[in-house]
Amino acid sequence: MVNRIRPAWLVATVTEVLPETATARRIVLDVPGWPGNDAGSHLDIRLTAPDGYQASRSYSIASYGPSSRVVLSVDDIPTGEVSPFLTHELRAGDQIEVHGPLGAYFVWRPAGFGSTTGPVQLIGGGSGIVPLYAIARAAADAGRMADFRLLTSVRSPEDQFFATELDALAAAGLRIDRVYTRAAPSGWPVAPGRLTRDSLAAVIPDAATIERSYVCGPTPFVEAVAGWLIDLGHSPGTIRTERFGG
Ligand SMILES: Cc1cc2nc3c(=O)[nH]c(=O)nc-3n(C[C@H](O)[C@H](O)[C@H](O)COP(=O)(O)OP(=O)(O)OC[C@H]3O[C@@H](n4cnc5c(N)ncnc54)[C@H](O)[C@@H]3O)c2cc1C
């Protein structure tokens, strides 16, 4: 477990801004004084305009561990206040304020409090994959990948965050089920369409065999999936959710 003392706002320097998808950017920060973070946690970003106006938003952390290098991935919400700045204006060398790590509930640890000993199902919609990628990566690094399965729902293959990294985890043995809501790769056996109770039931193991599920994404996605899991016999206490808004 990493140090969970949360300092006040820290000044982070942007070291890289990379394309994630057509609408999202991967943002790599160096945060001197960062206490490290568990897989699945998030932070708050605070932006300050020249006139002193401030806006803050939460972002999941795609990296984990004791390093001061913190990786985020932010999707552009064109009507939004903060994400258009982060995805279009932010440049390497810029400084922003961050506060965290936050969220002791939606984390996974390889041992001790917050850990698991049995099967874990990860279910992410869109950018909701960010903390789940961190958890899958942590499970792989801990030699626990065989216990984990991931279901990712995106509009099209081009909208998959961490596509290369997920392909590598799949090649190394992580079971990944993919749902494409608008456009599937050619030859894909299922027509594009939203996840449903029945298509969820078809790909996840029986409730009795799952120790914990993590569900993350836009609020309607998370609420629908959590409801279906309960309907399918999953105990509410085994389901951890993170809602991104929307
Ligand atoms: C714990 C947590 C972790 C998060 N992690 C991430 C992350 O890793 N990557 C990421 O891209 N976002 C993440 N978010 C969402 C993020 O905090 C912002 O809500 C998002 O970037 C939009 O902010 P904005 O200022 O651009 O839009 P706002 O000005 O806040 O909202 C503008 C409009 O967009 C709608 N909206 C807000 N958020 C969303 C959304 N996520 N999807 C669709 N519509 C939305 C609002 O309802 C509103 O109508 C996370 C949210 C939480 C609570």
PDBQT file of the ligand as one rigid body, heavy atoms in Angstrom, charges set to zero:
ROOT
HETATM    1  C1  LIG A 301     -13.897  10.279  -9.937  1.00  0.00    +0.000 C 
HETATM    2  C2  LIG A 301     -13.952  10.808 -11.345  1.00  0.00    +0.000 A 
HETATM    3  C3  LIG A 301     -12.976  10.429 -12.248  1.00  0.00    +0.000 A 
HETATM    4  C4  LIG A 301     -13.017  10.909 -13.571  1.00  0.00    +0.000 A 
HETATM    5  N1  LIG A 301     -12.067  10.499 -14.452  1.00  0.00    +0.000 NA
HETATM    6  C5  LIG A 301     -12.086  10.928 -15.721  1.00  0.00    +0.000 A 
HETATM    7  C6  LIG A 301     -11.105  10.471 -16.668  1.00  0.00    +0.000 A 
HETATM    8  O1  LIG A 301     -10.193   9.679 -16.340  1.00  0.00    +0.000 OA
HETATM    9  N2  LIG A 301     -11.171  10.953 -17.937  1.00  0.00    +0.000 N 
HETATM   10  C7  LIG A 301     -12.162  11.827 -18.335  1.00  0.00    +0.000 A 
HETATM   11  O2  LIG A 301     -12.163  12.210 -19.505  1.00  0.00    +0.000 OA
HETATM   12  N3  LIG A 301     -13.113  12.245 -17.464  1.00  0.00    +0.000 NA
HETATM   13  C8  LIG A 301     -13.091  11.837 -16.177  1.00  0.00    +0.000 A 
HETATM   14  N4  LIG A 301     -14.030  12.295 -15.281  1.00  0.00    +0.000 N 
HETATM   15  C9  LIG A 301     -14.993  13.334 -15.725  1.00  0.00    +0.000 C 
HETATM   16  C10 LIG A 301     -14.387  14.726 -15.449  1.00  0.00    +0.000 C 
HETATM   17  O3  LIG A 301     -14.313  14.965 -14.054  1.00  0.00    +0.000 OA
HETATM   18  C11 LIG A 301     -15.241  15.853 -16.039  1.00  0.00    +0.000 C 
HETATM   19  O4  LIG A 301     -16.574  15.700 -15.605  1.00  0.00    +0.000 OA
HETATM   20  C12 LIG A 301     -15.212  15.890 -17.554  1.00  0.00    +0.000 C 
HETATM   21  O5  LIG A 301     -13.869  16.081 -18.017  1.00  0.00    +0.000 OA
HETATM   22  C13 LIG A 301     -16.086  17.050 -18.074  1.00  0.00    +0.000 C 
HETATM   23  O6  LIG A 301     -15.629  18.232 -17.474  1.00  0.00    +0.000 OA
HETATM   24  P1  LIG A 301     -15.883  19.622 -18.218  1.00  0.00    +0.000 P 
HETATM   25  O7  LIG A 301     -15.485  20.712 -17.268  1.00  0.00    +0.000 OA
HETATM   26  O8  LIG A 301     -15.251  19.626 -19.561  1.00  0.00    +0.000 OA
HETATM   27  O9  LIG A 301     -17.445  19.633 -18.445  1.00  0.00    +0.000 OA
HETATM   28  P2  LIG A 301     -18.537  20.390 -17.517  1.00  0.00    +0.000 P 
HETATM   29  O10 LIG A 301     -18.409  21.858 -17.736  1.00  0.00    +0.000 OA
HETATM   30  O11 LIG A 301     -18.402  19.881 -16.116  1.00  0.00    +0.000 OA
HETATM   31  O12 LIG A 301     -19.891  19.824 -18.104  1.00  0.00    +0.000 OA
HETATM   32  C14 LIG A 301     -20.382  20.247 -19.372  1.00  0.00    +0.000 C 
HETATM   33  C15 LIG A 301     -21.498  19.318 -19.827  1.00  0.00    +0.000 C 
HETATM   34  O13 LIG A 301     -20.956  18.012 -20.101  1.00  0.00    +0.000 OA
HETATM   35  C16 LIG A 301     -21.644  17.015 -19.333  1.00  0.00    +0.000 C 
HETATM   36  N5  LIG A 301     -20.619  16.068 -18.863  1.00  0.00    +0.000 N 
HETATM   37  C17 LIG A 301     -19.779  16.222 -17.813  1.00  0.00    +0.000 A 
HETATM   38  N6  LIG A 301     -18.977  15.157 -17.686  1.00  0.00    +0.000 NA
HETATM   39  C18 LIG A 301     -19.291  14.329 -18.695  1.00  0.00    +0.000 A 
HETATM   40  C19 LIG A 301     -18.822  13.060 -19.102  1.00  0.00    +0.000 A 
HETATM   41  N7  LIG A 301     -17.820  12.428 -18.433  1.00  0.00    +0.000 N 
HETATM   42  N8  LIG A 301     -19.394  12.479 -20.196  1.00  0.00    +0.000 NA
HETATM   43  C20 LIG A 301     -20.381  13.115 -20.871  1.00  0.00    +0.000 A 
HETATM   44  N9  LIG A 301     -20.873  14.306 -20.545  1.00  0.00    +0.000 NA
HETATM   45  C21 LIG A 301     -20.346  14.912 -19.466  1.00  0.00    +0.000 A 
HETATM   46  C22 LIG A 301     -22.268  17.756 -18.177  1.00  0.00    +0.000 C 
HETATM   47  O14 LIG A 301     -23.429  17.095 -17.731  1.00  0.00    +0.000 OA
HETATM   48  C23 LIG A 301     -22.586  19.101 -18.787  1.00  0.00    +0.000 C 
HETATM   49  O15 LIG A 301     -23.817  19.053 -19.468  1.00  0.00    +0.000 OA
HETATM   50  C24 LIG A 301     -14.033  11.816 -13.966  1.00  0.00    +0.000 A 
HETATM   51  C25 LIG A 301     -15.028  12.175 -13.050  1.00  0.00    +0.000 A 
HETATM   52  C26 LIG A 301     -14.984  11.690 -11.771  1.00  0.00    +0.000 A 
HETATM   53  C27 LIG A 301     -16.058  12.111 -10.792  1.00  0.00    +0.000 C 
ENDROOT
TORSDOF 0
